[in-house]
Amino acid sequence: LFTDNKYEALNYLSKAYQKKPDVTDDIKLMMGRAYHLVHDFDKAIIEYNQYKSKSADPDEVIKVNRYIQECKNGQEIIQEPLRVIINNLGKNINSTEDDYFPICTKNETIMYFTSRRPVGEKSEISLVDNKYFEDVYKSNFVDNKWQTATRVFAKNLGDKKNTENTAAVGVNPDGSKIYFYNGNDDAGDIVLIELKKNNKWSKDKKPKAKINTKYKETAISYAPDGNRIYYISSNEKTSRGGKDIFYIDKDERGKWGKPRNISPIVNTKYDEEGVSITEDGRTLYFSSKGHNSIGGYDIFKTYLDSNGLWTPPVNIGFPVNTADDDLFYHSSSKGKFAYY
């Protein structure tokens, strides 16, 4: 279930159940998850209901009811697939390990992303998920293709930071500031490095805007005019639940104001993540486990209307969204391409 081949999970779980139907208390839940993740929503609902009928734990029932609703969402959304072509960016960008959170400069000539690939024979592995620690990589778009990615910013961020939890999470409009997430499972902050006049990058420092708290801040996106920042925070005092989207505006004197929760229409009691504003400053893409997700994080979009209010988020659809996690969607300036 936690590998790239969900069909194999279904194969093993089915064999286990056939040999011994009571092999574990949660065998039906696991089979439901397997069917769910391969988009066999009808069978998934049957398995979930069978598990739910035998579970006395109210929290389990709430969880399974959410899975069932995701399957029903999937049954509806999958009926009208998007007319899109999804291409893997290939071995110049991707590795055999996790590669994620692509962010591009405005002219789309440079891409930064995060990878869990090893950087050498002595690369350390996280005890949390048994994967290599995060590192930031960069690729240039030359001769109509992305060049071989290289590890970057180790000296600026400190070798120790760049071999633990360090992810590139944002870039300002002109590409002169790169934002990173530094932290752990419970909390983390956004830091930045800045391009100096000598064309070298500064050491990491905190943003001037009051983004960071004792909670976790994980992603950031600049409005095209540079006067508004959207970001993700798990601040319990101001979120609707889990991680929410917040924003901060710059006033006429050039000072950043107070953080604001973007909207109860956009944020849910579930996690939101991977916020990204488009070049027109009016379309916001983000991922959420709420709304009408078909499973895990789905990618949604919302528009800022003429009254300054955000419209109800729309699931951008299948096959971009799947029953697994779909995250960190970055639309190109012309809107023809997107990276995720």
N, C-alpha and C positions, 0 to 999 in steps of 0.2 A: 504493500500500500504506500510505502514511503520511497519507492524507487520510480523510475520513469516507465516501467512496464506494469500498468495496473491490471492488464489482462492476465498476467502470470499470478498476481495476487488472487484473482477470482478463481483461477485454475486450482491453486493450492488450497484455498479455503473450501471450495466445493468438495475436493477429495477428502479433506479432513472431516467435513460434515457427513459425507456419505459413509465414512468408516465408523464415526461415532458422533451422532447428532448432539449429544450433550458434552462435547469435547471441552468447551468453555462456556461460561455464562453469557458471554457476549458474542458468540459465533454468528448469530443472526445480525447483530449490529455491524460486525466486520464484513459480512457478506453484503449487507445493505450499502456500506461504504464502497465496496468494490464495484457493485453494479452502478452506483451513483457516479463514480469517477470515470466509468467507461460510457456514460450517458445512456445506460439502459434504465431510464427513470421508472418505468412501470414495475420492473422486478425489484428495483431498489425500494420502492414504496411498500411492496409486499413484505420484504425482509424487515424493514423498519417497523412496520405495524406488528409483525410477529414478535419482534424483540420488545416493543413497547408494551404489548399485552402481558408480558411476563415480568416487567420491571416494576418494582415497588418504589424506586427512588424518584421523587418528583423532579429533581434536577435532570436526571436522565431523560425523563419524559419530555421536559421542556427542550432539551437538546435535540432529541429525535424528532420532535414536532417541527423544529426549525429545518432539519434535514429534509423532512417530507415536503415542507413548503418550498424549499430550494428545488426539489425534484419537479414539483408542479410548475414552478417558474420555468424550469428547463423545458418541460413538455411544451409550453407555450412559445418560448423564445426560439427554440430550435426549428420551429415550423417555418420561420422566415429568415433564413440565413443571409448574411451580408454578402454583397458582391465584392469580395476582396481577394487579393492574392497574398498569402503569408509565406515569406521567404526566410529561411535561416540565414543569418549574416555570414555564416561559414567559419572556417578554421582560423582566419585572420583575427576574428573577434572572439568566437566561442571556444571553449575548452571542454574537456570531459567532466569538469566540475561545474558548480553553479556560477553563472554569469548573469548579472542583472543591473537594474537601475541605469539605463543609458540616458545621458544628458548631452545635448549638443549646443555648441555656440550658435548665435543667431544666423550666421551664414552657412551653418551646417558643414563646415570643413573640419571640425574637430569634435570627436566624441570621447567623453569620459564615461567609464563604467566600473562596476565593482565585480571582483571575481574571487572565488574560493579556491583557486588553483594553487599548487605548490610553487614557491619561488626558488627552491633549491633543495638539496638533499636533507638539510636540517630544518625544513619547514615544520612548524608546530601544528598540532591538531587540537581543536577545541574539545574539551571534555563534555560540553553541552550536547553537541550534535554529531561528534566524530567527523567533522569536516575541517579542512584547513581554514585558518583565519582569513579575514577579509583583506584585500589589497585593491588599490585603485590603479586602473589601466587607462591608457590613452591611445586613440587611433586617429590618423589623418586621412581625409578623403582626397585621394590623388588619382588622376587618370580614371575617373568614374568608378572607383572602388575604394573600400576601406582597407587601409594598409595594416600590416601585422601589428597588433597591439603591444605596447611596452609598459612596464610598471613605472609609475611616476610618483614624484613628490615625497619619496622616502626621507630625503634629507630635510625637507621643509617641515614635515609632520613629525619627524623623529622616527628612527627605525622601529622602536618598540611599538609606537602607536600604529604604524602602518603594517604591522604583522599581527595585530589583534583585531579589534573591531573598528575599522576605519572604512567608511563608504563615501564615495562622491555622491552628493544628493542635490546639488543645484549649481547654477552658473548665472551670473548677472547678464543683462542684455549684451554688453560689449565683450564679454568673456574675460574681463580683467579681474574678476573675483570668482574663485571656486570655493564652494561650500562643502563641508564634510561632516559626517556623523561620527562622533567619537563616543564610545560608551560601552554599556553592557546590557544584560537582560532586564535589569530593573530601572535603569536611568541612563541618560546620555544627552550630550549637548551637540549643538551645531557650531562648528568653528569655520574659519575661512582663511585662505591665503590670498594675497593680493599681488598683482603684477606691478613691480616698481618701475621707475623711470629708466633704470639700467637694463630693463627687459628680463629681470630675474624675479623669482617669486619670493615673497616675504615668508617669515615663519608664521605658524598658525596663531590666530588671535580670535577673540570673541567678536561677534557682530555688534554694531552700535545699537541696533534695535533690540529691545528687551524681549528676546525670543526665549532664551534658556531659563529653565526653572529647575527645581529639584526632581521634576518628573522627566519623562523621555520626550525629546524633540528629534524627529527623524528625517524630515524632508522639507525643502524650501523651494519656492518659485517666485521670481520677480515679475511684477507687471512690466510691460514693455517700456513705460515711461520712467520706471525706476522708483516710483513714488508709493508703491504698495508691495508688501511682501505677503505671500500666502505660505503657511507652514503647517506641519503636523505636530501636535502635542498631546500627551496623555494626562495633562493637568486635571486632577480630579475635581478641583474647585470650580472649573469653568467648562468642562466637557460634558456632553450628554451621556457619555459612557465610553470607556476604552479610549482610543486615540481619535481626536477630532481635527477638523480643519480650522485654523485661525488665520487672522490677517492683522497687519499693522500698517497704518498710513503715515506718510511723511507730511508734516504741515508746511505752511508757506515759508517758515524760517529754516526749513530743512531738518527739523527735529522729528524723530520718530515718536509716535503716540503710544497709547496703551493697546495691548492685544485685545482682539475681539473674536468671539466665536462667530464663524461665518454665517450660520443660519440653522435653525432647527429643521428646516426643510431639507437641507443638504446633509447635515450630520445625523447619525442614528445612534442608538444605544450600543451598536456594534462598532468595530474598529473601522476607521477610515485611514487611508495611507496613500503615498505617492502622488501628491497634488502637483498639477502642472497647468499654468495659464498659457493660453495661446497668444500669438503676436497681436491680435486685435484687442486683447485685454478684456474680452467679454465672454470667452468660452473657457470653462474650467474642466479639465479632466482629472479624475481621481479614482482610486480603488476603494471599494467598500465591501464589508461582509454583510451589510444590511440591504435595505431596499428590496428589489426583486432579483437578488443574486441567485445564480443557478448552482452555486457551490463555492465556498471559500471566498476569496477576494474576486470581485468582478470589476471591470472598468466602466465608469459612468461619466456622463458629461452633463453640465448645467450651464445655463446662459444668464448673464446679467442683463435684465430688461431695462427699459427706458426709465423706470422708476427707481432703479438701483437695487432691485430685489432679484434674488436668484430663483430661477425656475425649478420645478421639481426635477430631480436627476433622472436621466434616461439611461437604461442599460444599453451599451453600444452594440450588443448583440453577439450571436454565434456566427462564425467560429473563432472570433477574437477572444470572446469570453468562453470559458469551459467550466466544468464542474470542479476543477482544481483552482489554485491561486493564479490570478492574472493581475500583474502589477506593473507600476512604473511606466506608464504610457506617456510617450513624448511625441507630440504632433509636430511635423515639420512646418516651417514658416509658410509654405504654399498650400499646406493642407492635403497634399497628394500622398504623402508618406507619413508613417508613424513608426516609432520604434518601441518595443516593449519586451 
